[in-house]
Amino acid sequence: SHHVSLHTNRNDELGDLANSITKLSNELERMKSERNEFLGSISHELRTPVTYIKGYAEIMNRPQLSREDIVSFSKIIQEEAEKLAELIRNLFELAKMDQHNFVIVRENVKICDVLYSVEKRIRPVLSEKNIHLTVNCPDGLEAYVDPNRLQQVLLNILDNARKYSSKGSQIIIDALETDDYMTIAIQDEGEGIPKDDLPYVFERLYRVEKSRSRHSGGSGLGLPIAKEIVMSHGGKMTIDSELGVGTTVTIILPKGE
Ligand code: ADP
C-alpha cells in the first residue's frame, strides 16, 4: 500500500505540473495576442499622421495655389509631424518603463511650488479657452518625489482637462495630506467619460471615441504614462467621471522614502 500511495502522489504531482504548464502557455498566448494587438494599434497610429503629411505635401505641389492654401496646408503638415514626434517620444518612454530603464530622481520636494509652477506654465493655454484654474495647496506640504516627473504627470492630466473642457469652465486642483500620504485631485467640468470606457482609459492607446480625441490631438498614451510614473513612486492613480458633468483624476503618493 505504501507503493500505491507513492504512485498516486507522483501522479498528482504530474497532474499539477501539467496544469501549471497549461496555465503558463495560455498566459503566453494571451500576452502574444495582446502584443500583436498593441503593435497593430501602434502602426495604425503612426500611419495616420504620415498619410496626412504625404497627402498635403503632394497637394502643395499643385500649380496656382493661393498663399492662404499654402499657409494652411503647411500648418497641417507641421501639426501632424508634431503628433508623430510626440507619439514616438511617448512610445519610447513606455518602452523604457517596461525595461525598467526609467530614471526617477527623488528628493524632498515642496509640492505647492511644483503645483504653482505647473499652474504658471499652463495658464496661457488655459486662458485661450477662458478656463479658470484654482490651486488649493496646504502650506509646507513636502514629499519625496521626482519633481520633474511629478510635473510631467500634472501637465498631462491638466492638458486632458483642458482638451475635454468647454470654454469658460473651471479646473480645480486640491492637494491634501495625511500622515504618510498626499493626494492631488484634479477636477474638471468637461465632457466626462462614458461609464463603459472608464475602466480602460489607463490602457495604452485607448481612447474614448477615436474621433473626438483625434480631433483634440490625443494619442491615448498620456494617462498610461502618468500612471506608470505614479506607480513607480509607490503611489496610485484613479479616475472618476460622469458624462456631461466632469472628470476627477486623483493621484496618491507616499510622502516619505
Ligand atoms: P489622449 O492623449 O488621447 O488624451 P490619454 O491616455 O491621456 O490619451 O486619455 C485617454 C482617453 O481618456 C482620452 O482619449 C479621452 O477620451 C479620455 N479622457 C482623459 N482625460 C479626460 C478628461 N479630463 N475628460 C474627458 N475625457 C478624458
Boltz pocket constraint, residues with backbone or C-beta under 6 A from the ligand:
constraints:
  - pocket:
      binder: B
      contacts: [[A, 156], [A, 157], [A, 160], [A, 161], [A, 164], [A, 188], [A, 190], [A, 191], [A, 192], [A, 193], [A, 201], [A, 203], [A, 206], [A, 207], [A, 208], [A, 209], [A, 213], [A, 217], [A, 218], [A, 219], [A, 220], [A, 221], [A, 222], [A, 223], [A, 224], [A, 247]]
      max_distance: 6.0
